[in-house]
Amino acid sequence: MRRLLLCFVLGVLLCGIGGYVESQERPSDIERLLPQDCQGAAAALDVTSTRMTFERQTQSFVFEENVRIRRCDMTILCDRLEVKSDATGQEVQHIIATGKVRVQQGTRHGTAERAEYFVADQRLVLKGNPRAWDVQEQHEITGEEIIIVLPREHVLVKRARVLFHPRKPTTKKP
């Protein structure tokens, strides 16, 4: 279950932060987390939406209506995505995805009404009927709120419910 949540969180982070350019001298933390097979054009952050606005004063991008974020083998869909940067516009500080947030990375899926990522403490907060599951492992976690702190791989679920589905027995052929 921890692997499922960590992969889900890493996927959200890679999509939200990966599109911002860092120093070319050293690889970013995000680049080190990318799978080896995610290179070149697949590693580019691809955000599409019906409408996008940028506000210079607050250094924030807002993508609205039919928002689709793609990077490597992961896709995030939501109604609205807001990316807030520092005063220079170089460092992302806060990412907010709202409205029918859906994440898919391979067999891993997640849904919520709101997903917020706080860059400073590497914390992801999922609210509004958050749910995460793996189609292959068939385990599922739900709750009122799911908080994930990446550096410590710490997960806190308020009013948690975890469904551990039995694995189908594998038969060995002689």
N, C-alpha and C positions, 0 to 999 in steps of 0.2 A: 504494500500500500504506500509506503514511503517513497518507493521508486516512482510510482504513478504520480504522486503529488509533485515530487521534485521535477520530473520531466515536464509536467504541465506548467509549473512555474517557470522553468527555464525557457520553455517555448514562448510564454508571454513576454518574458524579459528580452529574449532575442528579437522578437518582433518590435517591441517598443523602443529599444535602445539602439539596436544595430544600425539604423539608418543614419546615425550621426557620426561625423568624421572625427577621429582622434588622431593623435600624433602618428606619423608613419614610421617612427623610429622603433616603437615597441608595440607588440600586439596588445589589443585591449583585453580586458577580462572576458568580454563577450566573445571575442574571436577565439580565445582559448577554449571556450565552452562549446563552440560549434563542432558538430560531427565532422570527421575527416572527409567524408564524401560530400560535404556541403561547401563547395568552393566556387569561385567564379560567379557567373550570372545567378546561380541558385542562391548565393549568400546575400544578394542585394535585397534591400527592404523594398517591397512593392506595395504601396498603399493606393487604393482607388476609392473614390466616393463620388456622390453626385455633386457635392459642394465642399470646397475647402476655403478657409479664411486664415490669414496670418495677421497677428496684431504685434507690431514692432515694440510698442511700449511694454507689453507684458511678455514678449518673446514667446508667444504661444501659437501653436497650430491647432485648428479645430477642423476635423473632417466630419461631415454630416451626411446622412442618408446613404444606405447601402454601402457601408464601410467594409472593405475587404483588405486584410493585411496578409501578405504572403511572404514567407522566407523559408528557404530550404524545404523541408517536407511538412511545414506547419502552415495552417490557415486560421485566421481569426476573423470572425464576422461580428459586427455590432452596428448599432444605429448611430453612435457618435463616439469619436475618439479625440481626446484633448491631450496634447503634448506640451508641457510647460518647461521652458529652459531657464537657465540663469540669465543675468542681465546682459551677458555677452552673446548669448544665443549658442554657445558652444557646448554646454553641459546640460543634459536633460536632468530635471529635478523630480518631476512628478508626471505620471501617465494615468489617464482616467478613460476607461472604456465603459460606455453605458448603453443600455437598451438591448436586450436579447443578445448578450455576449455569448458567443459560441467559439470554442477552440477545438481544433483537431490536429493531432500530430501522430501520424501512423495509426495505431490502434487505440491511442489515448484521446479522450474527449473530456470537455468541461463546459459547463454552462453557468451563467449567473446573470443577474440584472445589472451588476456593477462590478468592475474589477479595477482596483487602484494599485499602482506600484509606486513606492516611495524609494527613490534611488539612494538617498543618504544612508538608510539603514537596511537596504535591500529587502524590503518587506512588501509582500503582496497581500491585499485584502479583497476577498470575494464576498459580495453581499447580494441579497435578493435571491433566495432559493438556490444557493450555490450547490453544484453537484459535479463530481469528478468520477470518471470510471475508465476502465480499460476493457475493450471488447474482448481481447484475447484472454486476459486473466479473469475477467468477469467480476471483479470486486468494484464496489461503489461506495462513495462517501458523500454524505449530505449533512447539512446543518443550517443554522441560522446565519453563521458567518464563519468563513475559513480564513485564517491568518497564517501565512507562511513566511518564516524568516530564513532566507536562503543560506547565509554563511553557516548557520548552526543546523540547517536541515530540521528546523523546529516547526511543527505544525500544531496549531491550536484551533479546535473546532468548537464553537459554541453550540450547545444542544446537538451534539453529534449523533449520527447514525451511520454505521458502517455495515454493509452487507458483504459477507464473505461467502460467495457462491462456491459450491463444491466443484472441484475439477472433474472433468470427464476422464474416466480411466482410459489409459492408452493400452492398446493391445499390441503385444509383440508377435510378429509373425515368425514362425520357425524357419 
